[in-house]
Amino acid sequence: MASRSTQILEAAARVIARRGVRGLRVEELAAEAGVSTALIYYHFKDRTGILRQTLEFISDRAERYTSGRGPDEPPLAPREELEETLLLELQDTVEVRENSSAWGELRASAVFDEVLREDLARATLEWVQEVAALLGRVQPMAPASSLAAAAERLTALLEGLSVRWLSGGIRIGHARELMRGAVDAELAGLRQD
């Protein structure tokens, strides 16, 4: 069984995905999580604490579903691992939809919330660095600055494609196809560096 704090964070991700950060009310979160508001304040102190921990929770959850190969599965070649890691952010599951929606809502709110902006910038930087490391495994001779720039473009594109898919602007298959094309283009550019 999930710990109470995990249960609350799962509920917070659901509420933020559905109603946005501005729609997050501690009373509604308590009802969604099946706990008291006092327990929420005990674990997270205040609304900012809830938001910060929810951001960390959805980042960790994304890490799990994008790198969760089983121990019996053969390792992927670097190129396959890069592509799979990115494409697993575009899968039609409740968890991915919820995570991607909550991430987008947190990003939008960060425009007006300096503390959240700093936390989101840190989480984004970690994600960009992870993708840059994967790119470096595919193109080990590419300069670090080129790897970082390519990773930034790929992660930014992935966020945009995710928003368009979630909002009905494009189909998931098309979003995945565009992401594959972007990976091809970035790797071709890195080979030229």
Legacy VTK file of the C-alpha trace (Angstrom):
# vtk DataFile Version 3.0
C-alpha trace
ASCII
DATASET POLYDATA
POINTS 193 float
0.000 0.000 0.000
1.238 3.480 -0.842
2.361 5.717 1.982
0.030 8.533 2.981
2.327 11.156 1.461
2.485 9.211 -1.830
-1.304 8.858 -1.765
-1.610 12.632 -1.334
0.906 13.338 -4.120
-0.943 11.009 -6.509
-4.148 12.866 -5.690
-2.408 16.237 -6.123
-1.201 15.233 -9.600
-4.765 14.224 -10.521
-6.292 17.441 -9.191
-3.672 19.660 -10.854
-4.083 17.771 -14.147
-7.863 18.287 -14.023
-8.193 21.752 -12.497
-4.770 23.371 -12.802
-2.642 24.810 -10.051
-5.050 27.649 -9.376
-7.816 25.083 -8.953
-5.891 23.146 -6.312
-7.744 23.522 -3.021
-6.472 21.686 0.029
-10.012 20.597 0.944
-10.541 19.092 -2.514
-7.117 17.464 -2.387
-7.967 15.921 0.988
-11.223 14.520 -0.405
-9.454 13.168 -3.514
-6.751 11.529 -1.373
-9.191 10.296 1.260
-7.330 12.035 4.093
-7.861 15.009 6.386
-6.618 18.502 5.574
-4.602 18.347 8.814
-2.683 15.354 7.460
-1.894 17.246 4.268
-0.536 20.186 6.256
1.394 17.769 8.485
3.188 16.263 5.460
3.567 19.381 3.286
3.308 22.409 5.629
1.625 24.703 3.061
0.359 24.968 -0.511
3.849 25.754 -1.828
5.116 22.577 -0.189
2.371 20.605 -1.902
3.267 22.085 -5.300
7.008 21.555 -4.867
6.590 17.962 -3.756
4.062 17.269 -6.536
6.555 18.547 -9.109
9.202 16.231 -7.686
6.689 13.363 -7.592
5.695 13.708 -11.255
9.352 14.034 -12.288
10.175 10.823 -10.405
7.137 9.063 -11.830
8.130 10.068 -15.374
11.618 8.743 -14.702
10.102 5.397 -13.703
7.871 4.993 -16.741
10.519 6.161 -19.220
13.313 3.960 -17.901
11.478 0.980 -16.508
12.848 -1.902 -18.552
12.516 -5.236 -16.844
15.594 -7.086 -15.571
14.969 -9.929 -18.029
14.765 -7.625 -21.040
17.890 -7.227 -23.142
19.546 -3.808 -23.000
18.796 -1.436 -25.824
21.349 0.025 -28.198
22.019 3.707 -27.333
19.935 5.012 -30.253
16.994 2.767 -29.322
17.236 3.801 -25.670
17.179 7.497 -26.611
14.151 7.103 -28.832
12.282 4.871 -26.392
12.901 7.240 -23.488
11.436 10.156 -25.424
8.545 8.229 -26.968
7.458 6.798 -23.617
6.400 10.352 -22.748
3.856 9.977 -25.556
1.912 6.913 -24.505
-1.826 6.856 -24.064
-2.017 5.779 -20.428
-3.750 7.438 -17.514
-0.424 7.924 -15.721
1.272 9.643 -18.682
-1.761 11.800 -19.462
-1.996 12.859 -15.839
1.731 13.501 -15.502
1.967 15.472 -18.742
-1.114 17.548 -17.922
0.105 18.299 -14.390
3.589 19.190 -15.704
2.035 21.629 -18.182
-0.126 23.204 -15.495
2.849 23.579 -13.159
4.885 25.117 -15.999
2.130 27.626 -16.754
1.831 28.595 -13.090
5.592 29.028 -12.783
5.252 32.172 -14.899
3.725 33.862 -11.826
5.402 31.921 -8.999
9.123 32.477 -8.542
9.644 29.548 -6.144
7.860 27.155 -8.472
9.772 28.641 -11.419
13.101 27.802 -9.776
12.009 24.249 -8.966
10.677 23.737 -12.483
13.863 25.132 -14.025
15.893 22.669 -11.942
13.667 19.729 -12.946
13.837 20.777 -16.604
17.625 21.072 -16.455
17.878 17.555 -15.008
15.684 16.236 -17.829
17.742 18.045 -20.481
20.945 16.657 -18.958
19.539 13.106 -19.011
18.629 13.438 -22.689
22.020 15.012 -23.458
23.709 12.012 -21.807
21.655 9.644 -23.978
22.580 11.659 -27.072
26.227 11.447 -26.004
25.999 7.673 -25.889
24.773 7.710 -29.502
27.246 10.374 -30.688
30.170 10.195 -28.215
32.400 12.555 -30.217
29.855 15.400 -30.301
30.779 18.505 -28.270
28.995 18.804 -24.919
27.469 22.141 -25.914
25.969 20.584 -29.061
24.579 17.666 -27.052
22.993 20.079 -24.556
21.455 22.217 -27.308
20.049 19.149 -29.094
18.631 17.829 -25.819
17.006 21.166 -25.084
15.365 21.246 -28.511
14.132 17.649 -28.190
12.670 18.115 -24.716
11.010 21.409 -25.693
9.528 19.765 -28.784
8.330 16.836 -26.721
6.531 19.168 -24.311
4.866 20.960 -27.210
3.848 17.735 -28.933
2.483 16.425 -25.651
0.318 19.524 -25.166
-0.988 19.312 -28.730
-1.765 15.615 -28.348
-3.433 16.008 -24.954
-5.539 18.918 -26.186
-6.651 17.062 -29.324
-4.581 19.095 -31.782
-2.774 16.059 -33.176
-3.058 12.308 -32.894
-0.597 10.437 -30.736
0.771 8.443 -33.697
1.570 11.662 -35.523
3.200 13.151 -32.414
5.395 10.060 -32.095
6.283 10.221 -35.800
7.297 13.886 -35.459
9.410 13.044 -32.420
11.204 10.262 -34.307
11.916 12.693 -37.148
13.319 15.240 -34.709
15.605 12.607 -33.175
16.842 11.724 -36.681
17.463 15.400 -37.477
19.288 16.092 -34.213
21.508 13.025 -34.575
22.333 14.014 -38.153
23.281 17.487 -36.924
25.480 16.022 -34.184
27.304 13.841 -36.726
28.258 17.024 -38.610
29.661 18.769 -35.519
LINES 1 194
193 0 1 2 3 4 5 6 7 8 9 10 11 12 13 14 15 16 17 18 19 20 21 22 23 24 25 26 27 28 29 30 31 32 33 34 35 36 37 38 39 40 41 42 43 44 45 46 47 48 49 50 51 52 53 54 55 56 57 58 59 60 61 62 63 64 65 66 67 68 69 70 71 72 73 74 75 76 77 78 79 80 81 82 83 84 85 86 87 88 89 90 91 92 93 94 95 96 97 98 99 100 101 102 103 104 105 106 107 108 109 110 111 112 113 114 115 116 117 118 119 120 121 122 123 124 125 126 127 128 129 130 131 132 133 134 135 136 137 138 139 140 141 142 143 144 145 146 147 148 149 150 151 152 153 154 155 156 157 158 159 160 161 162 163 164 165 166 167 168 169 170 171 172 173 174 175 176 177 178 179 180 181 182 183 184 185 186 187 188 189 190 191 192
